[in-house]
Structure formats: structure tokens, C-alpha cells
């Protein structure tokens, strides 16, 4: 299988994971009246990984 396609699939999965963490944060903020920063940190890590993988795609082939 082509490594570039795997990289795109990983980017797609990371975007979905980041969106899920943002939704959890919004739910906790609006409904539970709490501000758990762990969701923002985890979403930020996913976004950073997307940027790194996107930067590496031209070098993968």
C-alpha cells in the first residue's frame, strides 16, 4: 500500500480525534460548567501531529 495514502488516512483520523476532543470540551464548558484543559491539550497534540505529517508528505514519495 502506498505510504502517502496511509499518511492521508492518519491525517483524517487525527482531524476526527481533534474534533471529538473539542466537542467534549464544549460540552463540559456549557453543560457541566467546568473547563477541563486536558481536552484542549489533547486536541492541540492532534493538530500538531497533523501539521508534522502534512509537512512530511512531500518527502514520503
Predicted model as a PDB file, atoms N, CA, C, CB and O in Angstrom, pLDDT in the B-factor column:
MODEL        1                                                                  
ATOM      1  N   UNK A   1       0.846  -1.179   0.000  1.00 65.00           N  
ATOM      2  CA  UNK A   1       0.000   0.000   0.000  1.00 65.00           C  
ATOM      3  C   UNK A   1       0.889   1.240   0.000  1.00 65.00           C  
ATOM      4  CB  UNK A   1      -0.961  -0.001   1.222  1.00 65.00           C  
ATOM      5  O   UNK A   1       1.982   1.235   0.567  1.00 65.00           O  
ATOM      6  N   UNK A   2       0.426   2.259  -0.617  1.00 90.00           N  
ATOM      7  CA  UNK A   2       1.196   3.492  -0.747  1.00 90.00           C  
ATOM      8  C   UNK A   2       1.280   4.221   0.592  1.00 90.00           C  
ATOM      9  CB  UNK A   2       0.573   4.405  -1.812  1.00 90.00           C  
ATOM     10  O   UNK A   2       0.267   4.424   1.261  1.00 90.00           O  
ATOM     11  N   UNK A   3       2.494   4.612   0.975  1.00 91.00           N  
ATOM     12  CA  UNK A   3       2.707   5.278   2.262  1.00 91.00           C  
ATOM     13  C   UNK A   3       2.017   6.645   2.306  1.00 91.00           C  
ATOM     14  CB  UNK A   3       4.211   5.440   2.532  1.00 91.00           C  
ATOM     15  O   UNK A   3       1.618   7.105   3.376  1.00 91.00           O  
ATOM     16  N   UNK A   4       1.877   7.287   1.157  1.00 90.00           N  
ATOM     17  CA  UNK A   4       1.203   8.587   1.125  1.00 90.00           C  
ATOM     18  C   UNK A   4      -0.273   8.445   1.477  1.00 90.00           C  
ATOM     19  CB  UNK A   4       1.354   9.236  -0.258  1.00 90.00           C  
ATOM     20  O   UNK A   4      -0.835   9.284   2.182  1.00 90.00           O  
ATOM     21  N   UNK A   5      -0.888   7.392   0.988  1.00 93.00           N  
ATOM     22  CA  UNK A   5      -2.301   7.167   1.323  1.00 93.00           C  
ATOM     23  C   UNK A   5      -2.480   6.878   2.812  1.00 93.00           C  
ATOM     24  CB  UNK A   5      -2.869   6.006   0.495  1.00 93.00           C  
ATOM     25  O   UNK A   5      -3.457   7.311   3.423  1.00 93.00           O  
ATOM     26  N   UNK A   6      -1.541   6.152   3.381  1.00 93.00           N  
ATOM     27  CA  UNK A   6      -1.593   5.888   4.820  1.00 93.00           C  
ATOM     28  C   UNK A   6      -1.439   7.189   5.600  1.00 93.00           C  
ATOM     29  CB  UNK A   6      -0.494   4.882   5.231  1.00 93.00           C  
ATOM     30  O   UNK A   6      -2.107   7.388   6.615  1.00 93.00           O  
ATOM     31  N   UNK A   7      -0.560   8.077   5.128  1.00 93.00           N  
ATOM     32  CA  UNK A   7      -0.373   9.368   5.797  1.00 93.00           C  
ATOM     33  C   UNK A   7      -1.656  10.190   5.727  1.00 93.00           C  
ATOM     34  CB  UNK A   7       0.799  10.150   5.160  1.00 93.00           C  
ATOM     35  O   UNK A   7      -2.046  10.812   6.716  1.00 93.00           O  
ATOM     36  N   UNK A   8      -2.315  10.200   4.569  1.00 94.00           N  
ATOM     37  CA  UNK A   8      -3.582  10.936   4.453  1.00 94.00           C  
ATOM     38  C   UNK A   8      -4.660  10.338   5.349  1.00 94.00           C  
ATOM     39  CB  UNK A   8      -4.061  10.942   2.999  1.00 94.00           C  
ATOM     40  O   UNK A   8      -5.454  11.072   5.937  1.00 94.00           O  
ATOM     41  N   UNK A   9      -4.693   9.031   5.454  1.00 96.00           N  
ATOM     42  CA  UNK A   9      -5.663   8.376   6.337  1.00 96.00           C  
ATOM     43  C   UNK A   9      -5.389   8.745   7.793  1.00 96.00           C  
ATOM     44  CB  UNK A   9      -5.617   6.841   6.154  1.00 96.00           C  
ATOM     45  O   UNK A   9      -6.321   8.980   8.562  1.00 96.00           O  
ATOM     46  N   UNK A  10      -4.129   8.794   8.166  1.00 96.00           N  
ATOM     47  CA  UNK A  10      -3.763   9.176   9.526  1.00 96.00           C  
ATOM     48  C   UNK A  10      -4.140  10.629   9.806  1.00 96.00           C  
ATOM     49  CB  UNK A  10      -2.262   8.965   9.754  1.00 96.00           C  
ATOM     50  O   UNK A  10      -4.612  10.947  10.897  1.00 96.00           O  
ATOM     51  N   UNK A  11      -3.937  11.506   8.835  1.00 96.00           N  
ATOM     52  CA  UNK A  11      -4.339  12.907   8.993  1.00 96.00           C  
ATOM     53  C   UNK A  11      -5.850  13.010   9.193  1.00 96.00           C  
ATOM     54  CB  UNK A  11      -3.904  13.740   7.765  1.00 96.00           C  
ATOM     55  O   UNK A  11      -6.320  13.748  10.058  1.00 96.00           O  
ATOM     56  N   UNK A  12      -6.598  12.269   8.391  1.00 97.00           N  
ATOM     57  CA  UNK A  12      -8.057  12.274   8.510  1.00 97.00           C  
ATOM     58  C   UNK A  12      -8.493  11.798   9.895  1.00 97.00           C  
ATOM     59  CB  UNK A  12      -8.688  11.388   7.422  1.00 97.00           C  
ATOM     60  O   UNK A  12      -9.388  12.384  10.504  1.00 97.00           O  
ATOM     61  N   UNK A  13      -7.861  10.737  10.387  1.00 97.00           N  
ATOM     62  CA  UNK A  13      -8.201  10.209  11.714  1.00 97.00           C  
ATOM     63  C   UNK A  13      -7.838  11.205  12.809  1.00 97.00           C  
ATOM     64  CB  UNK A  13      -7.484   8.871  11.961  1.00 97.00           C  
ATOM     65  O   UNK A  13      -8.584  11.353  13.777  1.00 97.00           O  
ATOM     66  N   UNK A  14      -6.710  11.886  12.673  1.00 97.00           N  
ATOM     67  CA  UNK A  14      -6.306  12.860  13.683  1.00 97.00           C  
ATOM     68  C   UNK A  14      -7.233  14.068  13.710  1.00 97.00           C  
ATOM     69  CB  UNK A  14      -4.880  13.312  13.432  1.00 97.00           C  
ATOM     70  O   UNK A  14      -7.520  14.610  14.777  1.00 97.00           O  
ATOM     71  N   UNK A  15      -7.707  14.497  12.526  1.00 95.00           N  
ATOM     72  CA  UNK A  15      -8.684  15.585  12.497  1.00 95.00           C  
ATOM     73  C   UNK A  15      -9.965  15.184  13.221  1.00 95.00           C  
ATOM     74  CB  UNK A  15      -8.999  15.986  11.050  1.00 95.00           C  
ATOM     75  O   UNK A  15     -10.529  15.982  13.969  1.00 95.00           O  
ATOM     76  N   UNK A  16     -10.423  13.967  13.007  1.00 96.00           N  
ATOM     77  CA  UNK A  16     -11.622  13.496  13.690  1.00 96.00           C  
ATOM     78  C   UNK A  16     -11.429  13.415  15.191  1.00 96.00           C  
ATOM     79  CB  UNK A  16     -12.027  12.145  13.156  1.00 96.00           C  
ATOM     80  O   UNK A  16     -12.326  13.760  15.959  1.00 96.00           O  
ATOM     81  N   UNK A  17     -10.262  12.962  15.606  1.00 97.00           N  
ATOM     82  CA  UNK A  17      -9.969  12.882  17.035  1.00 97.00           C  
ATOM     83  C   UNK A  17      -9.916  14.269  17.664  1.00 97.00           C  
ATOM     84  CB  UNK A  17      -8.647  12.151  17.268  1.00 97.00           C  
ATOM     85  O   UNK A  17     -10.447  14.482  18.754  1.00 97.00           O  
ATOM     86  N   UNK A  18      -9.278  15.209  16.979  1.00 97.00           N  
ATOM     87  CA  UNK A  18      -9.204  16.579  17.495  1.00 97.00           C  
ATOM     88  C   UNK A  18     -10.601  17.191  17.600  1.00 97.00           C  
ATOM     89  CB  UNK A  18      -8.307  17.451  16.591  1.00 97.00           C  
ATOM     90  O   UNK A  18     -10.915  17.864  18.581  1.00 97.00           O  
ATOM     91  N   UNK A  19     -11.424  16.959  16.601  1.00 96.00           N  
ATOM     92  CA  UNK A  19     -12.791  17.481  16.643  1.00 96.00           C  
ATOM     93  C   UNK A  19     -13.573  16.875  17.808  1.00 96.00           C  
ATOM     94  CB  UNK A  19     -13.514  17.197  15.317  1.00 96.00           C  
ATOM     95  O   UNK A  19     -14.359  17.563  18.459  1.00 96.00           O  
ATOM     96  N   UNK A  20     -13.356  15.596  18.064  1.00 97.00           N  
ATOM     97  CA  UNK A  20     -14.029  14.935  19.181  1.00 97.00           C  
ATOM     98  C   UNK A  20     -13.617  15.555  20.512  1.00 97.00           C  
ATOM     99  CB  UNK A  20     -13.719  13.434  19.181  1.00 97.00           C  
ATOM    100  O   UNK A  20     -14.460  15.759  21.386  1.00 97.00           O  
ATOM    101  N   UNK A  21     -12.332  15.855  20.675  1.00 96.00           N  
ATOM    102  CA  UNK A  21     -11.871  16.488  21.912  1.00 96.00           C  
ATOM    103  C   UNK A  21     -12.442  17.899  22.065  1.00 96.00           C  
ATOM    104  CB  UNK A  21     -10.341  16.536  21.942  1.00 96.00           C  
ATOM    105  O   UNK A  21     -12.782  18.311  23.174  1.00 96.00           O  
ATOM    106  N   UNK A  22     -12.548  18.637  20.966  1.00 95.00           N  
ATOM    107  CA  UNK A  22     -13.140  19.968  21.044  1.00 95.00           C  
ATOM    108  C   UNK A  22     -14.615  19.907  21.429  1.00 95.00           C  
ATOM    109  CB  UNK A  22     -12.980  20.691  19.715  1.00 95.00           C  
ATOM    110  O   UNK A  22     -15.090  20.736  22.206  1.00 95.00           O  
ATOM    111  N   UNK A  23     -15.332  18.937  20.894  1.00 96.00           N  
ATOM    112  CA  UNK A  23     -16.745  18.777  21.252  1.00 96.00           C  
ATOM    113  C   UNK A  23     -16.887  18.404  22.724  1.00 96.00           C  
ATOM    114  CB  UNK A  23     -17.411  17.704  20.366  1.00 96.00           C  
ATOM    115  O   UNK A  23     -17.786  18.895  23.406  1.00 96.00           O  
ATOM    116  N   UNK A  24     -16.008  17.542  23.211  1.00 96.00           N  
ATOM    117  CA  UNK A  24     -16.044  17.195  24.640  1.00 96.00           C  
ATOM    118  C   UNK A  24     -15.785  18.423  25.506  1.00 96.00           C  
ATOM    119  CB  UNK A  24     -15.006  16.100  24.958  1.00 96.00           C  
ATOM    120  O   UNK A  24     -16.430  18.608  26.538  1.00 96.00           O  
ATOM    121  N   UNK A  25     -14.844  19.257  25.087  1.00 96.00           N  
ATOM    122  CA  UNK A  25     -14.547  20.462  25.844  1.00 96.00           C  
ATOM    123  C   UNK A  25     -15.744  21.409  25.849  1.00 96.00           C  
ATOM    124  CB  UNK A  25     -13.316  21.163  25.266  1.00 96.00           C  
ATOM    125  O   UNK A  25     -16.090  21.960  26.894  1.00 96.00           O  
ATOM    126  N   UNK A  26     -16.374  21.602  24.707  1.00 96.00           N  
ATOM    127  CA  UNK A  26     -17.527  22.494  24.621  1.00 96.00           C  
ATOM    128  C   UNK A  26     -18.678  21.964  25.477  1.00 96.00           C  
ATOM    129  CB  UNK A  26     -17.978  22.655  23.155  1.00 96.00           C  
ATOM    130  O   UNK A  26     -19.355  22.739  26.153  1.00 96.00           O  
ATOM    131  N   UNK A  27     -18.903  20.656  25.452  1.00 96.00           N  
ATOM    132  CA  UNK A  27     -19.951  20.068  26.295  1.00 96.00           C  
ATOM    133  C   UNK A  27     -19.643  20.305  27.777  1.00 96.00           C  
ATOM    134  CB  UNK A  27     -20.088  18.550  26.012  1.00 96.00           C  
ATOM    135  O   UNK A  27     -20.522  20.706  28.540  1.00 96.00           O  
ATOM    136  N   UNK A  28     -18.402  20.057  28.175  1.00 96.00           N  
ATOM    137  CA  UNK A  28     -18.042  20.244  29.579  1.00 96.00           C  
ATOM    138  C   UNK A  28     -18.153  21.713  29.981  1.00 96.00           C  
ATOM    139  CB  UNK A  28     -16.619  19.731  29.841  1.00 96.00           C  
ATOM    140  O   UNK A  28     -18.533  22.022  31.110  1.00 96.00           O  
ATOM    141  N   UNK A  29     -17.826  22.605  29.073  1.00 95.00           N  
ATOM    142  CA  UNK A  29     -17.864  24.036  29.387  1.00 95.00           C  
ATOM    143  C   UNK A  29     -19.290  24.552  29.488  1.00 95.00           C  
ATOM    144  CB  UNK A  29     -17.105  24.828  28.333  1.00 95.00           C  
ATOM    145  O   UNK A  29     -19.619  25.293  30.415  1.00 95.00           O  
ATOM    146  N   UNK A  30     -20.148  24.163  28.530  1.00 96.00           N  
ATOM    147  CA  UNK A  30     -21.507  24.692  28.510  1.00 96.00           C  
ATOM    148  C   UNK A  30     -22.455  23.956  29.452  1.00 96.00           C  
ATOM    149  CB  UNK A  30     -22.050  24.633  27.113  1.00 96.00           C  
ATOM    150  O   UNK A  30     -23.247  24.588  30.150  1.00 96.00           O  
ATOM    151  N   UNK A  31     -22.380  22.643  29.475  1.00 96.00           N  
ATOM    152  CA  UNK A  31     -23.343  21.856  30.238  1.00 96.00           C  
ATOM    153  C   UNK A  31     -22.872  21.617  31.669  1.00 96.00           C  
ATOM    154  CB  UNK A  31     -23.595  20.526  29.548  1.00 96.00           C  
ATOM    155  O   UNK A  31     -23.627  21.831  32.617  1.00 96.00           O  
ATOM    156  N   UNK A  32     -21.643  21.179  31.824  1.00 94.00           N  
ATOM    157  CA  UNK A  32     -21.137  20.842  33.152  1.00 94.00           C  
ATOM    158  C   UNK A  32     -20.550  22.036  33.893  1.00 94.00           C  
ATOM    159  CB  UNK A  32     -20.097  19.769  33.038  1.00 94.00           C  
ATOM    160  O   UNK A  32     -20.217  21.933  35.074  1.00 94.00           O  
ATOM    161  N   UNK A  33     -20.424  23.160  33.210  1.00 94.00           N  
ATOM    162  CA  UNK A  33     -19.861  24.391  33.794  1.00 94.00           C  
ATOM    163  C   UNK A  33     -18.452  24.150  34.367  1.00 94.00           C  
ATOM    164  CB  UNK A  33     -20.798  24.930  34.906  1.00 94.00           C  
ATOM    165  O   UNK A  33     -18.101  24.667  35.428  1.00 94.00           O  
ATOM    166  N   UNK A  34     -17.666  23.361  33.647  1.00 94.00           N  
ATOM    167  CA  UNK A  34     -16.281  23.097  34.027  1.00 94.00           C  
ATOM    168  C   UNK A  34     -15.397  23.417  32.825  1.00 94.00           C  
ATOM    169  CB  UNK A  34     -16.086  21.609  34.498  1.00 94.00           C  
ATOM    170  O   UNK A  34     -15.872  23.474  31.691  1.00 94.00           O  
ATOM    171  N   UNK A  35     -14.128  23.622  33.082  1.00 91.00           N  
ATOM    172  CA  UNK A  35     -13.220  23.926  31.995  1.00 91.00           C  
ATOM    173  C   UNK A  35     -12.016  22.972  32.059  1.00 91.00           C  
ATOM    174  CB  UNK A  35     -12.761  25.411  32.061  1.00 91.00           C  
ATOM    175  O   UNK A  35     -10.937  23.357  32.508  1.00 91.00           O  
ATOM    176  N   UNK A  36     -12.211  21.727  31.607  1.00 93.00           N  
ATOM    177  CA  UNK A  36     -11.101  20.769  31.653  1.00 93.00           C  
ATOM    178  C   UNK A  36     -10.121  21.031  30.498  1.00 93.00           C  
ATOM    179  CB  UNK A  36     -11.640  19.310  31.588  1.00 93.00           C  
ATOM    180  O   UNK A  36     -10.453  20.832  29.329  1.00 93.00           O  
ATOM    181  N   UNK A  37      -8.936  21.471  30.842  1.00 94.00           N  
ATOM    182  CA  UNK A  37      -7.945  21.808  29.819  1.00 94.00           C  
ATOM    183  C   UNK A  37      -7.325  20.570  29.172  1.00 94.00           C  
ATOM    184  CB  UNK A  37      -6.852  22.663  30.425  1.00 94.00           C  
ATOM    185  O   UNK A  37      -6.630  20.681  28.163  1.00 94.00           O  
ATOM    186  N   UNK A  38      -7.574  19.393  29.748  1.00 96.00           N  
ATOM    187  CA  UNK A  38      -6.983  18.182  29.171  1.00 96.00           C  
ATOM    188  C   UNK A  38      -7.510  17.935  27.757  1.00 96.00           C  
ATOM    189  CB  UNK A  38      -7.277  16.964  30.063  1.00 96.00           C  
ATOM    190  O   UNK A  38      -6.787  17.401  26.916  1.00 96.00           O  
ATOM    191  N   UNK A  39      -8.757  18.316  27.487  1.00 95.00           N  
ATOM    192  CA  UNK A  39      -9.300  18.122  26.143  1.00 95.00           C  
ATOM    193  C   UNK A  39      -8.639  19.060  25.136  1.00 95.00           C  
ATOM    194  CB  UNK A  39     -10.814  18.342  26.146  1.00 95.00           C  
ATOM    195  O   UNK A  39      -8.369  18.665  24.002  1.00 95.00           O  
ATOM    196  N   UNK A  40      -8.382  20.286  25.545  1.00 95.00           N  
ATOM    197  CA  UNK A  40      -7.734  21.239  24.652  1.00 95.00           C  
ATOM    198  C   UNK A  40      -6.292  20.809  24.381  1.00 95.00           C  
ATOM    199  CB  UNK A  40      -7.772  22.661  25.255  1.00 95.00           C  
ATOM    200  O   UNK A  40      -5.805  20.935  23.257  1.00 95.00           O  
ATOM    201  N   UNK A  41      -5.623  20.311  25.393  1.00 96.00           N  
ATOM    202  CA  UNK A  41      -4.241  19.856  25.218  1.00 96.00           C  
ATOM    203  C   UNK A  41      -4.190  18.654  24.277  1.00 96.00           C  
ATOM    204  CB  UNK A  41      -3.610  19.496  26.581  1.00 96.00           C  
ATOM    205  O   UNK A  41      -3.333  18.598  23.396  1.00 96.00           O  
ATOM    206  N   UNK A  42      -5.087  17.703  24.452  1.00 96.00           N  
ATOM    207  CA  UNK A  42      -5.109  16.530  23.579  1.00 96.00           C  
ATOM    208  C   UNK A  42      -5.463  16.906  22.144  1.00 96.00           C  
ATOM    209  CB  UNK A  42      -6.103  15.497  24.105  1.00 96.00           C  
ATOM    210  O   UNK A  42      -4.891  16.361  21.200  1.00 96.00           O  
ATOM    211  N   UNK A  43      -6.397  17.831  21.975  1.00 96.00           N  
ATOM    212  CA  UNK A  43      -6.745  18.292  20.631  1.00 96.00           C  
ATOM    213  C   UNK A  43      -5.562  19.031  20.003  1.00 96.00           C  
ATOM    214  CB  UNK A  43      -7.992  19.210  20.677  1.00 96.00           C  
ATOM    215  O   UNK A  43      -5.300  18.889  18.808  1.00 96.00           O  
ATOM    216  N   UNK A  44      -4.861  19.807  20.799  1.00 96.00           N  
ATOM    217  CA  UNK A  44      -3.683  20.515  20.298  1.00 96.00           C  
ATOM    218  C   UNK A  44      -2.591  19.562  19.848  1.00 96.00           C  
ATOM    219  CB  UNK A  44      -3.141  21.443  21.361  1.00 96.00           C  
ATOM    220  O   UNK A  44      -1.920  19.809  18.846  1.00 96.00           O  
ATOM    221  N   UNK A  45      -2.411  18.474  20.587  1.00 97.00           N  
ATOM    222  CA  UNK A  45      -1.423  17.465  20.179  1.00 97.00           C  
ATOM    223  C   UNK A  45      -1.811  16.844  18.847  1.00 97.00           C  
ATOM    224  CB  UNK A  45      -1.287  16.367  21.253  1.00 97.00           C  
ATOM    225  O   UNK A  45      -0.953  16.618  17.993  1.00 97.00           O  
ATOM    226  N   UNK A  46      -3.090  16.569  18.663  1.00 97.00           N  
ATOM    227  CA  UNK A  46      -3.560  16.020  17.380  1.00 97.00           C  
ATOM    228  C   UNK A  46      -3.307  16.993  16.241  1.00 97.00           C  
ATOM    229  CB  UNK A  46      -5.056  15.685  17.454  1.00 97.00           C  
ATOM    230  O   UNK A  46      -2.891  16.587  15.155  1.00 97.00           O  
ATOM    231  N   UNK A  47      -3.555  18.270  16.482  1.00 96.00           N  
ATOM    232  CA  UNK A  47      -3.345  19.277  15.439  1.00 96.00           C  
ATOM    233  C   UNK A  47      -1.853  19.393  15.100  1.00 96.00           C  
ATOM    234  CB  UNK A  47      -3.903  20.653  15.892  1.00 96.00           C  
ATOM    235  O   UNK A  47      -1.496  19.523  13.929  1.00 96.00           O  
ATOM    236  N   UNK A  48      -0.995  19.347  16.100  1.00 97.00           N  
ATOM    237  CA  UNK A  48       0.448  19.408  15.850  1.00 97.00           C  
ATOM    238  C   UNK A  48       0.899  18.190  15.043  1.00 97.00           C  
ATOM    239  CB  UNK A  48       1.231  19.489  17.185  1.00 97.00           C  
ATOM    240  O   UNK A  48       1.722  18.317  14.137  1.00 97.00           O  
ATOM    241  N   UNK A  49       0.368  17.021  15.365  1.00 97.00           N  
ATOM    242  CA  UNK A  49       0.707  15.830  14.593  1.00 97.00           C  
ATOM    243  C   UNK A  49       0.240  15.934  13.145  1.00 97.00           C  
ATOM    244  CB  UNK A  49       0.100  14.600  15.242  1.00 97.00           C  
ATOM    245  O   UNK A  49       0.931  15.474  12.236  1.00 97.00           O  
ATOM    246  N   UNK A  50      -0.921  16.532  12.926  1.00 97.00           N  
ATOM    247  CA  UNK A  50      -1.401  16.743  11.560  1.00 97.00           C  
ATOM    248  C   UNK A  50      -0.439  17.645  10.805  1.00 97.00           C  
ATOM    249  CB  UNK A  50      -2.818  17.353  11.563  1.00 97.00           C  
ATOM    250  O   UNK A  50      -0.126  17.381   9.644  1.00 97.00           O  
ATOM    251  N   UNK A  51       0.032  18.698  11.444  1.00 97.00           N  
ATOM    252  CA  UNK A  51       0.969  19.623  10.784  1.00 97.00           C  
ATOM    253  C   UNK A  51       2.279  18.916  10.458  1.00 97.00           C  
ATOM    254  CB  UNK A  51       1.241  20.857  11.678  1.00 97.00           C  
ATOM    255  O   UNK A  51       2.827  19.089   9.370  1.00 97.00           O  
ATOM    256  N   UNK A  52       2.776  18.126  11.392  1.00 97.00           N  
ATOM    257  CA  UNK A  52       4.040  17.422  11.162  1.00 97.00           C  
ATOM    258  C   UNK A  52       3.902  16.412  10.022  1.00 97.00           C  
ATOM    259  CB  UNK A  52       4.501  16.711  12.448  1.00 97.00           C  
ATOM    260  O   UNK A  52       4.759  16.349   9.141  1.00 97.00           O  
ATOM    261  N   UNK A  53       2.838  15.632  10.038  1.00 96.00           N  
ATOM    262  CA  UNK A  53       2.630  14.637   8.983  1.00 96.00           C  
ATOM    263  C   UNK A  53       2.416  15.324   7.642  1.00 96.00           C  
ATOM    264  CB  UNK A  53       1.428  13.732   9.316  1.00 96.00           C  
ATOM    265  O   UNK A  53       2.909  14.849   6.619  1.00 96.00           O  
ATOM    266  N   UNK A  54       1.684  16.441   7.634  1.00 95.00           N  
ATOM    267  CA  UNK A  54       1.472  17.176   6.391  1.00 95.00           C  
ATOM    268  C   UNK A  54       2.786  17.716   5.836  1.00 95.00           C  
ATOM    269  CB  UNK A  54       0.487  18.322   6.614  1.00 95.00           C  
ATOM    270  O   UNK A  54       2.976  17.761   4.621  1.00 95.00           O  
ATOM    271  N   UNK A  55       3.683  18.120   6.711  1.00 95.00           N  
ATOM    272  CA  UNK A  55       4.977  18.626   6.264  1.00 95.00           C  
ATOM    273  C   UNK A  55       5.852  17.492   5.727  1.00 95.00           C  
ATOM    274  CB  UNK A  55       5.692  19.350   7.413  1.00 95.00           C  
ATOM    275  O   UNK A  55       6.702  17.724   4.867  1.00 95.00           O  
ATOM    276  N   UNK A  56       5.657  16.296   6.214  1.00 94.00           N  
ATOM    277  CA  UNK A  56       6.475  15.162   5.781  1.00 94.00           C  
ATOM    278  C   UNK A  56       5.972  14.485   4.503  1.00 94.00           C  
ATOM    279  CB  UNK A  56       6.537  14.148   6.882  1.00 94.00           C  
ATOM    280  O   UNK A  56       6.712  13.718   3.886  1.00 94.00           O  
ATOM    281  N   UNK A  57       4.756  14.749   4.105  1.00 92.00           N  
ATOM    282  CA  UNK A  57       4.181  14.078   2.931  1.00 92.00           C  
ATOM    283  C   UNK A  57       5.013  14.282   1.660  1.00 92.00           C  
ATOM    284  CB  UNK A  57       2.768  14.580   2.695  1.00 92.00           C  
ATOM    285  O   UNK A  57       5.195  13.319   0.914  1.00 92.00           O  
ATOM    286  N   UNK A  58       5.523  15.473   1.375  1.00 91.00           N  
ATOM    287  CA  UNK A  58       6.332  15.604   0.150  1.00 91.00           C  
ATOM    288  C   UNK A  58       7.593  14.745   0.163  1.00 91.00           C  
ATOM    289  CB  UNK A  58       6.722  17.049  -0.051  1.00 91.00           C  
ATOM    290  O   UNK A  58       8.099  14.383  -0.900  1.00 91.00           O  
ATOM    291  N   UNK A  59       8.099  14.419   1.323  1.00 90.00           N  
ATOM    292  CA  UNK A  59       9.311  13.617   1.424  1.00 90.00           C  
ATOM    293  C   UNK A  59       9.048  12.120   1.423  1.00 90.00           C  
ATOM    294  CB  UNK A  59      10.053  13.986   2.663  1.00 90.00           C  
ATOM    295  O   UNK A  59       9.983  11.328   1.309  1.00 90.00           O  
ATOM    296  N   UNK A  60       7.795  11.724   1.548  1.00 82.00           N  
ATOM    297  CA  UNK A  60       7.449  10.305   1.594  1.00 82.00           C  
ATOM    298  C   UNK A  60       7.431   9.650   0.220  1.00 82.00           C  
ATOM    299  CB  UNK A  60       6.110  10.130   2.245  1.00 82.00           C  
ATOM    300  O   UNK A  60       7.553   8.431   0.099  1.00 82.00           O  
ATOM    301  N   UNK A  61       7.283  10.440  -0.771  1.00 70.00           N  
ATOM    302  CA  UNK A  61       7.320   9.805  -2.092  1.00 70.00           C  
ATOM    303  C   UNK A  61       6.302  10.351  -2.998  1.00 70.00           C  
ATOM    304  CB  UNK A  61       7.135   8.345  -1.987  1.00 70.00           C  
ATOM    305  O   UNK A  61       6.203   9.920  -4.147  1.00 70.00           O  
TER     306      UNK A  61                                                      
ENDMDL                                                                          
END                                                                             
